[in-house]
Amino acid sequence: MRLSQLEGLYQEIILDHYRHPHHYGSLDHPDYQIEMINPSCGDMLMLEAKVDANEKLIQLGFHGSGCAISIASASVMTDLLEGKTLQEAKHLSHSFSKMITEPQIDIEALKDELKEAVILSGVRQFPARVKCATIAWQAVQKINLQNKDK
C-alpha cells in the first residue's frame, strides 16, 4: 500500500470514529470523572472511568464536544485502554504522547503497542492539533494522579 493510500485509509478511520465514536456517553456511578478543555480549539471532553479493586479500567466512557481529531482520539483510546490496568494505561498514554510529539519516534515500532491509535500519528505534522489528539490521553494521566491520592 502506498503512503497516500495509507493516509487516505487513516483519514477514513478517523472520520468514522468521529461520526460513530465508541464508548460515547455517560457511565452510571463512575469512580472517576475528568473534565478536559482545550481553549485553543474549543474541545471539551469529560472522561469517566470505573476501576476495579485490581486497578483495572473495567469501563470507560466520554462525552462532550470537539473537533474530529479529539473525538476520534478519545474513541480509539477508550477501545485500547478498557480492560487495562491504570499502570498499563499510563504507559500507553505516554507512548501515544511520544508518537504525537516526537518526530524521531519509529511509528512502526509502536503499532503492536498502540494498535489503531497509530492512525493519529499524522497529527504530529500539525503542531496546532497536537492538543486535540492528546486531550483524552491527558485525562487518563489525571486518573492515575487522582488514584494515587486515594
C-alpha positions as CSV (number, residue, x, y, z in Angstrom):
1,M,0.0,0.0,0.0
2,R,1.4,3.4,-1.0
3,L,1.8,6.2,1.6
4,S,-1.0,8.2,0.0
5,Q,-3.4,5.2,0.2
6,L,-2.4,4.6,3.8
7,E,-3.0,8.3,4.7
8,G,-6.4,8.1,3.0
9,L,-7.3,5.0,4.9
10,Y,-6.3,6.6,8.2
11,Q,-8.4,9.7,7.4
12,E,-11.4,7.5,6.8
13,I,-10.9,5.6,10.1
14,I,-10.6,8.9,11.9
15,L,-13.8,10.3,10.4
16,D,-15.6,7.0,11.2
17,H,-14.5,7.3,14.9
18,Y,-15.7,10.9,14.9
19,R,-19.1,10.2,13.4
20,H,-19.6,7.0,15.4
21,P,-17.5,7.3,18.5
22,H,-17.0,4.2,20.6
23,H,-17.8,4.4,24.3
24,Y,-19.5,7.8,23.9
25,G,-21.9,8.6,26.7
26,S,-22.0,8.9,30.5
27,L,-21.4,6.0,32.9
28,D,-23.6,5.2,35.8
29,H,-21.7,5.9,39.0
30,P,-18.2,6.3,37.6
31,D,-15.2,6.1,40.0
32,Y,-13.5,9.0,38.1
33,Q,-14.8,12.0,36.1
34,I,-12.1,14.1,34.5
35,E,-13.1,17.2,32.5
36,M,-10.6,18.4,30.0
37,I,-10.8,21.7,28.0
38,N,-8.7,22.8,25.0
39,P,-9.3,26.5,24.8
40,S,-7.3,26.8,21.5
41,C,-9.7,24.6,19.6
42,G,-12.8,24.6,21.8
43,D,-12.7,20.9,22.7
44,M,-14.4,19.9,25.9
45,L,-14.3,16.2,27.0
46,M,-15.4,14.5,30.1
47,L,-13.7,11.1,30.6
48,E,-15.4,8.8,33.0
49,A,-14.0,5.5,34.3
50,K,-14.9,2.6,36.5
51,V,-11.9,0.9,38.1
52,D,-12.0,-2.4,40.0
53,A,-10.1,-3.4,43.1
54,N,-7.1,-4.5,41.0
55,E,-6.9,-1.0,39.4
56,K,-8.2,-2.3,36.1
57,L,-10.2,0.0,33.9
58,I,-13.4,-2.0,33.6
59,Q,-15.4,0.6,31.8
60,L,-14.7,3.8,30.1
61,G,-16.9,6.5,28.6
62,F,-16.6,10.0,27.4
63,H,-18.9,12.8,26.3
64,G,-18.5,16.4,25.3
65,S,-17.8,18.3,22.1
66,G,-14.8,18.7,20.0
67,C,-13.2,18.5,16.6
68,A,-12.8,15.3,14.6
69,I,-9.3,14.6,15.9
70,S,-10.2,15.0,19.6
71,I,-13.4,12.8,19.4
72,A,-11.7,10.2,17.2
73,S,-8.7,10.1,19.6
74,A,-11.0,9.6,22.6
75,S,-12.9,6.8,20.8
76,V,-9.7,5.0,19.8
77,M,-8.2,5.5,23.3
78,T,-11.2,4.1,25.1
79,D,-11.1,1.0,22.8
80,L,-7.5,0.5,23.6
81,L,-7.5,1.1,27.3
82,E,-10.7,-0.6,28.5
83,G,-9.6,-3.7,30.3
84,K,-6.1,-2.4,31.0
85,T,-4.7,-1.6,34.4
86,L,-4.1,2.0,35.4
87,Q,-0.4,1.4,35.1
88,E,-0.7,-0.1,31.6
89,A,-3.0,2.9,30.6
90,K,-0.3,5.3,31.9
91,H,2.4,3.6,29.9
92,L,0.2,3.6,26.7
93,S,-0.7,7.2,27.1
94,H,3.0,8.1,27.4
95,S,3.7,6.1,24.3
96,F,0.9,7.9,22.4
97,S,2.1,11.3,23.5
98,K,5.6,10.4,22.3
99,M,4.2,9.3,19.0
100,I,2.4,12.6,18.5
101,T,5.1,14.9,19.8
102,E,8.5,13.3,18.9
103,P,9.2,13.2,15.2
104,Q,12.1,10.7,15.6
105,I,9.8,8.0,17.1
106,D,9.5,5.0,14.9
107,I,5.8,4.6,14.4
108,E,6.2,1.0,13.0
109,A,7.7,0.0,16.4
110,L,4.6,1.3,18.2
111,K,2.0,-0.4,16.1
112,D,1.8,-3.6,18.2
113,E,1.5,-1.5,21.4
114,L,-0.8,1.3,20.3
115,K,-2.8,-0.7,17.7
116,E,-5.4,1.5,16.0
117,A,-4.2,4.7,17.8
118,V,-1.3,4.9,15.2
119,I,-3.9,6.3,12.8
120,L,-3.4,9.6,14.6
121,S,0.4,9.7,14.1
122,G,0.0,12.2,11.2
123,V,-1.2,14.8,13.7
124,R,2.4,15.5,14.6
125,Q,2.8,17.3,11.3
126,F,0.3,19.8,12.6
127,P,1.5,21.2,15.9
128,A,-1.7,23.2,16.5
129,R,-3.6,19.9,16.5
130,V,-1.5,18.0,19.0
131,K,-3.6,19.2,21.9
132,C,-6.7,17.9,20.1
133,A,-5.2,14.5,19.7
134,T,-3.8,14.3,23.3
135,I,-6.7,15.8,25.4
136,A,-8.3,12.4,26.2
137,W,-5.0,10.8,26.9
138,Q,-4.1,13.5,29.3
139,A,-7.3,12.8,31.2
140,V,-6.0,9.2,31.8
141,Q,-2.9,10.7,33.3
142,K,-5.1,12.7,35.7
143,I,-7.0,9.5,36.7
144,N,-3.6,8.0,37.6
145,L,-2.8,11.0,39.7
146,Q,-6.1,11.0,41.5
147,N,-5.8,7.3,42.1
148,K,-2.5,7.9,44.0
149,D,-4.3,10.3,46.2
150,K,-6.9,7.7,47.3
